[in-house]
Structure formats: C-alpha cells, structure tokens
Amino acid sequence: MPVLTVRARPGMPSEGFIRAGTLVMRCALGKGGIRAIKREGDGATPLGRFRLLGVYLQPRRFDRQTMLPVTMTRPDQGWCDAPGDPNYNRPVRLPFPASHERMWRTDRLYDAVVVLDCNIRPRKRGMGSAIFLHVARPGYQPTEGCVAVAERDLRRLLPLLSRTTVLVVAR
C-alpha cells in the first residue's frame, strides 16, 4: 500500500476519512483543522505528504505485524515538543526537563504510534512536533495535530504499512 490519503469531513474540520486502497476509515484530525503552514501549538494537522518512519508499539497490546521499523515502548520514552530545546521534535529519555509527550500512556492512545516525517528532516523550530498516526479518542475527539483512527482500524492498517508508504493529508 503506497499511499494513505487523509481528507477532512465536509463541514467538520477536525474529523475526516483516511483511504487506504479500497479501505475507507473514519479519523480524527487536529482541533485546528488542516493547515498548509503548521505552527507549534496551533492544534492543526499539517497539509502535506509524509513518509512513515517507524512505529512505537506497547508491549502486550500490539504485536509486530508491520513492515515498519518497530520500537517497543518503554515508560522512559518521550518526544520533545519544546521549540527552544536542542532535542525539539526528537525522541527523548524521561525524565526530561523540557516540554514533551510521554510515549507510554495509560489512555491507550499511543498503544501504536506511527511516526510521520513531519518537520523531521529538515527540522525547523516552532513548525510542529510529535505529528503521528495513532489510536483515536472515543467519539473521534480532535487531536493536537495528529491523525487518529480507531484501534481496530490501526490494527488493520499496520500490516499493510512499510517505509515506502506515504500519508497524504489533502484538502
């Protein structure tokens, strides 16, 4: 599966659909909708084409059925979202003094996290961090900028994903 296409639902900027070949699934988007220019903290899902770099999986909740590089999540893993920190938009080890996302969560949203190549190479401070494909909140509540799908849909997608897959967020 080379392309996953994400589009907002008409009239509902923080909800959308993700198409993977013939599969079409509901998804949550950023509370700020889709924006061409992403800024840290704007709550928007960035418009663009993103490679899939790898996946973080919670041990005992998701198995390794994917062609993506897998990192099994540990409680000491985080992702820096502080624009002024040298580790901005990079994985970090906890405890970490600057602002960060915890990759090990009890709400199960990060049981499987696909890391998107969004503001990774080249990385620009303040242009968005921790943009992932992950498990959606109940009712597909808006994200802070990520794309989120139901756990059952992510389980269907993971075996189809590889380093050649791209996620396209379109209008």
trRosetta pair geometry for C-beta under 8 A, 3 or more apart (Angstrom, degrees):
i j d omega theta_ij theta_ji phi_ij phi_ji
1 4 7.2 51 145 -60 117 79
1 20 5.6 15 -167 -173 146 93
1 21 5.6 -90 -118 -36 105 109
1 160 4.4 31 7 164 135 109
1 161 6.8 -49 67 -83 114 46
1 162 7.8 141 53 14 72 89
1 165 5.8 25 96 -108 81 112
2 164 5.9 -53 -119 132 81 97
2 165 6.0 -162 -147 -110 27 51
2 166 6.7 9 163 19 69 85
3 165 7.2 -177 -68 -157 20 66
3 166 5.6 -15 -109 64 66 87
3 167 7.9 137 -162 -100 54 25
3 168 6.0 -2 -163 -2 102 116
4 18 5.8 1 178 -176 103 105
4 19 7.0 162 -161 77 53 49
4 20 5.1 -13 -111 -90 85 87
4 133 7.9 32 100 -101 160 154
4 157 7.5 39 -101 -148 136 127
4 161 8.0 -13 -38 -100 128 101
4 165 6.5 40 -14 176 98 109
4 166 7.3 -154 30 99 73 43
4 167 4.6 -20 68 -111 109 72
4 168 7.0 172 83 22 52 68
5 18 7.0 159 80 -156 43 54
5 19 4.6 -10 57 53 97 102
5 168 5.0 -17 -111 67 68 105
5 170 6.1 -14 -164 11 96 121
6 16 5.7 59 -177 129 84 144
6 17 7.4 174 -145 88 51 42
6 18 4.9 -17 -95 -101 79 81
6 19 7.9 -166 -71 18 34 69
6 27 6.4 -61 -133 64 105 153
6 29 7.4 136 167 -90 123 111
6 45 7.6 -97 126 152 141 145
6 147 5.5 -87 -111 -119 157 142
6 167 6.5 25 -12 179 115 94
6 168 6.8 -178 24 89 74 51
6 169 4.7 -25 70 -107 114 66
6 170 6.9 149 73 22 56 69
7 16 5.6 179 93 -159 39 111
7 17 5.9 -8 59 56 84 85
7 19 7.9 17 8 -6 101 105
7 169 8.0 153 -78 -160 39 52
7 170 5.5 -31 -86 75 87 87
7 171 7.1 97 -136 -156 87 13
8 12 6.8 -170 173 86 90 64
8 13 5.2 -12 -158 -134 145 45
8 14 7.8 23 -136 -23 106 13
8 15 7.0 91 -159 78 69 46
8 16 4.6 -74 -109 -91 33 104
8 29 6.1 -61 -100 10 85 161
8 33 6.4 8 -100 -153 150 86
8 34 5.5 -130 -41 -8 120 119
8 171 7.2 -6 19 -131 106 58
9 12 4.0 -6 83 61 110 113
9 15 4.4 -18 18 100 128 94
9 16 5.3 -152 -25 -99 74 37
9 17 6.5 100 -76 -22 82 87
12 15 4.1 -20 136 45 123 108
12 16 7.7 -166 99 -61 98 50
13 29 7.0 -100 150 82 56 130
13 32 7.8 -67 132 138 125 26
13 33 3.2 -35 168 -101 124 107
13 34 6.9 -136 -165 6 90 72
14 28 6.7 -2 155 -165 81 75
14 29 5.1 -152 -156 71 42 83
14 30 6.4 -103 -124 95 85 33
14 31 5.3 11 -109 -115 137 37
14 32 7.8 89 -87 27 98 22
14 33 6.2 -84 -63 -76 62 54
14 142 3.8 -40 -176 -96 137 110
14 143 7.9 175 -165 24 97 62
15 26 7.2 -23 -173 -168 100 95
15 27 7.4 150 -165 85 55 50
15 28 6.3 -40 -109 -114 60 51
15 29 6.5 -149 -69 17 9 94
15 140 5.8 68 -118 132 100 131
15 142 7.9 -91 -55 -81 64 75
16 26 7.7 141 88 -163 39 52
16 27 5.0 -27 75 69 86 95
16 28 7.5 118 28 -136 81 7
16 29 4.9 62 -5 -35 119 120
16 147 7.6 -61 63 -134 130 96
17 24 5.6 1 -179 -175 120 96
17 25 6.8 151 -157 78 68 36
17 26 6.2 -47 -103 -106 67 40
17 27 6.4 138 -120 17 14 92
18 24 7.4 163 81 -153 43 50
18 25 5.2 -20 59 64 91 90
18 26 7.9 18 17 109 81 8
18 27 4.6 66 -21 -29 106 137
18 147 6.7 99 -77 175 130 129
18 149 6.2 -70 27 -78 141 125
18 153 7.9 117 61 159 122 137
19 23 7.0 154 -157 87 48 57
19 24 5.2 -15 -102 -102 77 78
20 23 4.5 -12 65 65 90 109
20 24 8.0 179 26 -78 63 34
20 25 7.4 6 10 7 105 108
20 157 6.0 -169 -62 -115 171 97
20 160 6.4 99 169 103 132 152
21 160 7.8 -112 -3 -166 126 148
23 156 6.9 177 -143 133 159 132
23 157 7.9 -158 99 -84 153 82
25 149 5.5 39 127 -143 133 124
25 150 7.2 -127 -175 27 119 97
25 153 4.4 113 -152 -142 153 143
25 156 7.9 160 -67 65 144 132
25 157 7.9 -90 12 -53 154 117
26 140 6.1 -79 143 -82 115 150
26 149 7.2 138 86 -134 55 76
26 150 7.1 53 68 -19 95 106
26 153 7.8 -155 51 -45 64 161
27 136 6.8 -162 -148 -72 52 130
27 140 7.1 142 158 -141 18 119
27 147 5.4 -1 172 -173 139 87
27 148 6.2 147 -166 72 81 42
27 149 4.9 -45 -103 -81 88 77
28 136 4.7 132 3 -131 118 110
28 137 6.8 25 -25 33 170 83
28 140 4.2 -179 -68 -171 98 76
28 141 6.3 16 -130 74 148 32
28 142 5.9 -174 -177 -112 107 28
28 143 5.4 123 121 -25 108 94
28 147 7.4 153 77 -161 56 40
28 148 4.3 -14 54 61 104 102
28 149 7.8 -165 17 -69 74 33
29 33 6.7 37 117 -140 128 31
29 34 6.4 -47 -179 -58 146 82
29 45 4.4 -78 -166 -14 95 144
29 142 6.8 -30 82 -134 51 79
29 143 6.5 -98 161 31 18 102
29 147 6.3 -9 -103 -107 66 66
30 33 6.6 -52 82 35 89 14
30 34 7.5 130 42 -76 104 43
30 42 7.8 44 161 105 143 76
30 43 4.9 152 176 156 103 59
30 44 4.7 134 100 -152 150 15
30 45 4.0 -176 1 -34 106 73
30 142 6.2 41 172 -175 23 101
30 143 5.3 -63 -90 77 50 82
30 144 6.3 -14 -127 135 90 18
30 145 4.1 25 -92 -98 129 39
30 146 7.1 119 -69 27 82 37
31 43 4.2 -42 60 170 93 131
31 142 3.7 102 -78 136 73 149
31 143 7.1 -153 -25 66 73 34
31 144 7.1 -11 9 -104 101 36
32 35 6.3 -22 127 -25 112 123
32 42 5.0 11 -47 144 176 81
32 43 3.8 126 -20 89 104 86
32 44 3.5 -71 92 -67 119 74
32 45 7.6 176 71 1 81 57
32 145 7.3 -2 39 -88 109 78
33 44 6.0 -18 69 -127 54 88
33 45 7.1 -97 139 30 28 89
34 44 6.7 107 -139 -173 15 95
34 45 5.1 -40 -101 75 66 96
34 46 7.6 36 -156 148 69 7
34 47 5.4 86 167 -69 101 86
34 169 5.9 -173 -135 161 120 113
34 171 6.2 -172 95 -86 140 81
35 38 5.9 137 84 -80 106 58
35 42 6.8 -37 24 121 159 141
35 44 3.9 3 9 171 118 155
35 45 7.4 138 19 65 71 45
35 46 6.6 -48 71 -112 74 46
35 47 6.3 -124 99 -11 26 98
36 46 7.9 56 -154 -160 15 67
36 47 4.6 -30 -97 41 52 135
38 42 6.8 -163 -159 48 55 128
38 44 5.8 -151 -117 85 76 108
38 46 3.8 -43 -50 -89 136 105
38 118 7.5 9 49 177 167 116
38 119 7.2 -114 84 -42 130 128
38 127 5.9 79 88 175 88 67
38 128 3.9 -5 135 -42 125 140
38 131 7.7 -14 -168 -70 162 143
38 145 6.9 88 -147 -152 119 132
39 42 4.5 83 65 -26 89 125
39 44 7.7 58 36 32 69 118
39 126 6.3 -15 -153 159 75 84
39 127 6.6 -53 -108 -122 43 39
39 128 6.8 118 114 -53 1 82
40 81 7.0 151 -147 177 112 87
40 83 5.4 -129 -6 -55 166 118
40 126 4.8 -100 5 -150 117 48
40 127 6.9 7 -35 15 83 11
40 128 5.9 -165 -75 -77 57 34
40 129 6.3 20 -110 5 101 94
42 128 8.0 -56 33 -85 102 95
42 145 7.4 79 73 -84 74 118
43 142 7.2 37 179 148 112 127
43 143 8.0 164 -162 103 73 53
43 144 5.6 -86 -119 -152 65 52
43 145 6.1 -154 -163 -57 24 81
44 145 5.7 28 78 -114 35 91
45 131 7.6 121 -141 -145 62 112
45 143 7.3 70 -71 68 101 114
45 145 5.4 156 -85 -165 47 52
45 146 7.0 -49 -106 80 95 7
45 147 6.3 80 -137 -65 134 77
45 169 5.8 -153 141 -149 108 152
46 50 8.0 94 85 -53 114 127
46 118 5.7 146 47 -150 143 128
46 119 7.9 160 -44 -25 167 103
46 128 5.9 -165 -51 56 128 179
46 131 6.3 -25 15 -125 114 159
46 145 6.9 36 -20 -176 78 107
46 169 6.4 120 95 59 53 149
47 169 5.4 -135 -126 103 37 102
47 170 7.2 73 -148 -113 88 25
47 171 6.7 -13 -119 -39 125 95
48 118 7.2 131 74 -115 135 93
48 168 7.6 -122 120 -143 33 55
48 169 5.9 21 43 49 51 98
49 166 5.5 8 -176 171 90 131
49 167 7.6 162 -155 82 45 44
49 168 5.0 -10 -106 -105 76 81
49 169 8.0 -153 -71 26 35 64
50 116 4.1 23 151 -175 144 106
50 117 5.0 173 -163 55 79 73
50 118 5.2 -26 -113 -60 136 84
50 131 7.6 -120 -118 113 163 123
50 166 6.4 149 74 -163 38 77
50 167 4.9 -21 65 61 97 91
50 168 7.7 175 21 -81 68 35
50 169 7.5 28 1 -4 111 98
51 116 7.5 140 73 -161 42 58
51 117 4.1 27 52 5 86 137
51 163 7.2 18 -179 -171 109 63
51 165 7.8 117 -154 84 56 54
51 166 5.7 -47 -93 -105 49 79
52 55 7.8 3 173 -54 109 87
52 68 5.9 -76 133 -106 116 129
52 114 5.5 -36 -145 179 108 115
52 115 7.3 113 -165 73 58 55
52 116 6.6 -42 -104 -104 54 57
52 117 7.5 -102 -55 -12 12 91
52 133 7.7 -36 -115 18 106 130
52 161 5.7 -68 109 -177 171 117
52 162 7.5 123 69 92 125 23
52 163 6.7 -136 78 -116 84 36
52 165 5.0 6 12 79 129 100
52 166 7.2 -155 -14 -101 82 29
52 167 6.5 91 -62 -18 92 102
53 68 7.8 72 101 -161 28 112
53 69 7.5 -45 148 46 57 113
53 115 4.5 -53 60 95 108 105
53 116 7.1 140 3 -139 96 7
53 117 5.5 123 -48 -64 107 84
53 120 7.0 67 -56 -24 152 179
53 163 7.8 40 -127 -124 27 84
54 68 5.3 152 -133 163 40 103
54 69 4.0 -45 -115 74 108 94
54 70 6.9 -171 -172 -74 94 21
54 71 6.4 61 145 -8 129 99
54 114 7.6 -177 98 -149 30 56
54 115 5.3 9 58 36 72 116
55 66 5.8 25 22 87 150 164
55 68 4.7 89 -8 97 104 135
55 69 7.3 162 24 82 67 50
55 70 5.6 -23 71 -109 91 66
55 71 7.3 -173 93 29 43 72
55 112 6.3 -9 -175 -168 116 83
55 113 6.5 155 -158 79 63 48
55 114 5.0 -28 -99 -97 89 63
55 115 7.1 -159 -85 4 34 78
55 158 7.0 72 -120 -133 169 105
55 161 7.7 101 -49 94 130 139
56 70 7.9 125 -107 -162 22 59
56 71 5.0 -31 -104 75 69 99
56 72 7.8 101 -160 -146 62 8
56 73 4.8 72 172 -69 104 99
56 77 7.3 -177 -138 124 139 153
56 103 5.5 -79 168 -171 164 123
56 110 6.8 -9 95 174 122 98
56 112 7.3 164 84 -152 58 35
56 113 4.3 0 51 54 102 105
56 115 7.2 77 -14 -39 93 101
57 61 7.4 -167 176 71 79 86
57 62 4.3 -118 -154 81 106 117
57 63 7.6 -32 178 113 150 4
57 64 6.8 -156 35 -87 166 60
57 70 5.8 -16 6 -158 120 106
57 71 7.4 155 20 78 71 47
57 72 5.9 -42 71 -112 85 56
57 73 6.4 -153 81 -7 29 93
57 111 7.3 13 -155 157 55 57
57 112 5.5 6 -110 -107 73 74
57 113 8.0 -155 -66 27 39 67
58 61 4.0 11 89 38 114 125
58 62 5.9 92 49 15 74 95
58 72 7.9 69 -152 -163 11 68
58 73 5.2 -32 -91 45 53 126
58 104 7.5 117 -110 -127 93 70
58 108 7.8 -73 -6 -132 163 64
58 110 7.2 114 -51 112 108 69
58 111 4.3 -63 11 -143 129 64
58 112 7.2 -90 9 -53 85 55
59 72 5.3 47 -64 -170 93 115
59 73 7.0 -140 -12 56 75 73
61 108 7.3 -161 -160 -134 153 94
61 111 4.6 -95 123 -156 142 116
61 112 7.8 -142 109 -41 105 83
62 111 5.7 132 -26 150 113 92
62 112 4.7 104 -72 -70 166 107
62 155 7.4 -149 -124 -99 94 84
62 158 7.4 149 -170 -64 122 172
64 70 5.2 -69 -131 -44 96 173
65 158 6.0 92 92 111 81 112
65 159 4.6 -28 146 -84 102 96
66 70 6.6 128 63 -70 112 107
66 158 4.4 -75 -78 172 111 89
66 159 6.0 -114 -88 -91 53 34
66 161 5.7 -11 -152 65 105 96
66 162 7.9 178 173 -81 75 52
67 159 7.9 73 -16 -166 81 42
67 161 6.6 -163 47 97 85 51
67 162 3.8 -17 91 -100 128 90
67 163 7.3 -105 123 -5 97 72
68 114 7.0 -80 -143 -128 178 94
68 158 7.7 -92 20 -158 116 77
68 161 5.4 -9 -35 115 115 105
68 162 6.4 -165 -63 -127 65 30
68 163 6.6 133 -115 -58 65 67
69 163 7.5 47 -14 -70 89 110
71 77 7.8 140 141 -124 127 161
73 77 5.9 -122 -151 46 71 141
73 103 5.2 -149 -137 133 111 105
73 104 5.3 157 156 -83 112 79
73 110 7.1 125 -106 133 161 105
73 113 7.8 84 -71 20 128 114
74 77 5.3 105 59 -18 75 105
74 104 6.4 -66 115 -58 24 132
75 94 7.4 -94 139 66 64 127
75 104 4.5 -98 -107 68 45 167
76 93 5.4 8 150 -162 104 79
76 94 4.8 -154 -157 55 56 83
76 104 7.8 34 5 2 26 135
77 91 6.4 -29 -162 -165 95 108
77 92 7.8 132 -162 76 49 45
77 93 7.0 -41 -101 -111 45 51
77 94 6.8 -42 27 2 8 102
77 102 7.8 102 89 -167 60 55
77 103 4.1 -41 108 47 105 131
77 104 6.2 108 49 -23 89 94
78 91 7.2 139 82 -162 43 59
78 92 4.8 -32 76 70 96 91
78 93 7.2 115 26 -148 91 4
78 94 4.7 100 -23 -55 118 102
78 96 5.3 -126 59 9 149 139
78 100 4.0 42 162 151 129 136
78 101 6.1 157 -165 78 75 49
78 102 5.6 -43 -106 -105 87 43
78 103 6.0 -156 -97 -8 26 88
79 89 7.6 7 173 -144 95 33
79 90 7.2 -172 -151 95 66 25
79 91 5.7 -42 -99 -103 71 52
79 92 6.7 150 -106 17 17 85
79 100 6.0 153 71 -165 38 87
79 101 4.4 -8 54 52 98 104
79 103 6.2 97 -23 -61 95 98
79 129 7.1 172 144 156 103 105
79 130 4.7 122 114 -95 134 104
80 85 5.4 -114 -175 87 134 138
80 87 4.2 117 -5 111 163 97
80 88 5.5 -110 118 -103 115 27
80 89 6.7 -69 82 -12 85 21
80 90 5.5 7 35 53 113 71
80 91 7.8 136 1 -154 82 4
80 92 4.8 80 -43 -24 97 132
80 96 6.8 -122 -86 157 90 150
80 98 5.9 36 -142 89 103 119
80 99 7.3 95 -160 86 62 59
80 100 5.0 -46 -99 -101 44 95
80 129 7.0 -75 103 -178 59 151
81 88 7.4 59 -144 -145 17 70
81 89 7.3 65 -105 -73 51 57
81 99 5.3 -71 73 119 82 101
81 100 6.0 145 13 -115 81 33
81 101 5.9 74 -24 -25 123 88
81 129 4.3 178 -121 85 73 133
81 130 5.3 -44 -80 -5 113 123
82 85 4.1 65 87 -5 111 116
82 87 8.0 46 55 70 96 82
82 88 6.1 -112 80 -95 54 85
82 98 3.8 -103 18 168 156 118
82 99 4.1 132 -67 43 95 90
82 100 7.1 -47 -15 -56 97 65
83 88 5.5 53 -128 -122 31 143
83 125 4.5 101 -170 -177 90 90
83 126 4.3 44 -131 -66 147 68
83 129 7.7 -157 -75 -24 68 128
84 88 7.4 129 41 -63 19 124
84 98 7.6 -156 74 -136 83 133
84 125 7.2 76 -76 -162 34 134
85 88 5.2 143 70 -54 78 77
85 98 4.1 -10 -70 -96 145 178
85 99 7.8 -163 -12 42 134 72
87 90 4.6 -108 -174 59 73 118
87 92 5.2 76 152 -80 150 115
87 96 7.8 -100 77 -159 152 131
87 98 7.2 161 55 49 107 138
88 123 6.8 151 96 162 96 128
88 125 5.6 63 86 -113 169 80
88 129 6.2 -113 179 -86 77 140
89 119 5.5 -98 -138 113 165 104
89 120 6.4 -144 144 -97 119 58
89 123 5.4 -176 70 -143 131 121
89 128 7.5 64 -94 107 130 50
89 129 3.9 -134 -86 -120 84 97
89 130 7.0 -136 -121 -30 67 57
90 123 7.9 -16 -51 -108 93 163
91 103 7.6 7 -133 -44 98 144
92 96 4.6 62 131 -100 134 151
92 100 5.9 -94 53 -120 131 145
93 96 6.7 142 82 -67 42 102
94 100 7.3 -164 -86 93 98 149
94 102 7.0 21 -62 -117 155 84
96 100 5.0 48 78 -13 135 153
101 130 4.8 113 -8 -127 144 155
102 105 5.7 127 98 -74 103 80
102 110 7.8 -168 104 30 67 158
103 110 5.8 -155 -165 159 50 148
103 113 6.8 -111 -147 24 91 156
104 110 7.4 -124 -96 92 13 128
105 108 7.0 -120 100 -20 98 16
105 109 5.8 -25 90 46 151 86
105 110 4.7 98 19 31 118 111
107 137 7.8 -15 158 -108 126 86
108 111 4.9 -1 -164 -36 71 117
108 135 6.0 -57 134 90 80 155
108 151 7.4 -23 150 -82 119 132
109 134 5.6 55 161 139 77 126
109 135 5.0 -154 -145 72 40 94
109 136 7.7 -26 -129 -179 87 2
109 137 6.6 -12 -95 -69 116 71
109 148 7.2 -34 -156 -132 98 134
110 113 4.8 -4 -151 -52 81 121
110 132 7.8 30 -116 110 89 163
110 134 5.7 -33 -100 -149 54 137
110 135 7.2 -125 -47 28 18 101
111 135 5.6 32 35 -17 98 143
111 151 7.0 19 59 -122 137 111
112 134 6.7 168 89 -137 59 64
112 135 6.4 97 46 -41 81 97
112 151 7.9 121 24 -137 114 75
112 154 5.2 159 75 149 134 135
112 155 7.8 155 0 -72 159 59
112 158 6.5 -75 -171 -77 149 134
113 132 4.8 -27 -166 -169 93 145
113 133 7.5 143 -162 73 45 51
113 134 4.8 -6 -108 -95 72 106
114 132 6.1 140 68 -169 53 80
114 133 4.0 -8 55 56 114 103
114 134 7.2 -162 23 -65 69 57
114 158 7.9 -161 -67 -104 116 80
114 161 6.9 -71 -118 170 140 168
114 167 8.0 122 116 -38 133 142
115 132 6.0 -42 -100 -110 43 88
116 131 5.2 -63 60 109 120 93
116 132 6.2 -179 1 -110 93 30
116 133 6.4 100 -49 -19 107 87
116 167 6.0 -69 -117 47 118 133
117 120 5.0 -93 -150 33 61 128
117 121 6.8 -41 -162 33 105 91
118 128 6.2 -57 143 112 111 124
118 131 3.9 -31 65 63 148 138
119 123 5.7 71 162 -131 72 63
119 124 6.1 -93 -144 39 99 76
119 127 4.9 176 -115 97 133 102
119 128 4.9 157 -7 74 150 87
119 129 6.6 -92 89 -82 133 52
119 131 7.2 98 26 10 102 124
120 123 6.0 -20 -162 -76 19 93
124 127 4.2 40 85 3 103 138
128 131 5.8 25 155 -42 115 122
128 145 6.3 -160 -146 168 112 159
130 144 7.8 17 95 86 112 123
130 145 7.8 103 88 67 77 116
130 146 7.5 -56 132 -65 77 109
131 145 5.6 -73 -105 122 89 108
131 146 5.9 172 -153 -95 51 65
132 146 4.8 -13 60 -127 68 125
132 147 7.7 -132 107 43 43 67
133 146 6.9 175 -85 -178 25 98
133 147 5.0 -18 -108 75 75 100
133 148 7.4 165 -161 -89 48 38
133 149 7.2 7 -176 4 93 103
133 154 7.6 161 142 -117 96 106
133 167 6.5 -169 -56 -89 131 161
134 146 5.8 -2 22 158 103 149
134 147 7.9 135 22 82 59 53
134 148 5.3 -27 75 -110 71 87
134 154 7.5 3 -171 -101 27 150
135 148 6.3 10 111 -160 20 98
135 149 7.2 -65 -124 72 37 54
135 150 7.4 12 -152 -173 73 20
135 151 4.9 17 -131 -81 116 77
135 154 5.9 -84 -85 -2 72 153
136 140 5.1 -18 178 -108 140 61
136 141 7.6 148 178 38 86 61
136 143 8.0 -93 -122 -59 70 105
136 148 3.8 131 -87 134 68 105
136 149 5.6 -103 -24 123 110 4
136 150 5.6 -40 37 -70 117 42
136 151 7.9 -124 37 -34 73 60
137 140 7.0 131 67 -119 72 10
137 141 4.1 -36 80 40 132 106
137 143 7.9 168 -3 -79 106 70
137 148 7.0 40 0 127 66 155
138 141 7.1 31 71 -11 51 105
140 148 7.3 168 -139 91 68 102
143 146 4.2 -101 162 52 154 81
143 147 7.3 -121 21 -66 155 13
143 148 5.2 145 -62 -11 128 120
147 167 7.0 -157 30 177 154 142
147 169 7.1 -153 -63 -87 128 112
149 153 4.2 -97 154 89 121 127
149 154 5.3 151 79 -55 107 82
149 157 7.2 81 68 -7 156 142
150 153 4.5 89 60 6 84 105
150 154 7.1 -154 92 -6 42 84
151 154 5.7 -55 -147 36 33 109
151 155 6.4 36 153 -20 66 104
152 155 5.6 -52 -151 35 32 115
152 156 6.7 33 149 -19 63 103
153 156 5.5 -51 -151 35 37 112
153 157 6.3 33 152 -19 67 108
154 157 5.6 -55 -143 39 35 111
154 158 6.2 47 160 -37 67 100
155 158 6.3 -38 -140 16 27 114
156 159 7.7 -71 -179 30 29 98
156 160 7.6 8 143 -4 62 120
157 160 5.7 -80 -163 43 45 110
157 161 6.1 41 153 -34 83 111
158 161 5.9 -58 -146 23 33 114
160 165 7.6 98 126 -88 77 144
161 165 4.8 -82 -146 19 70 161
162 165 5.3 123 51 -15 57 97
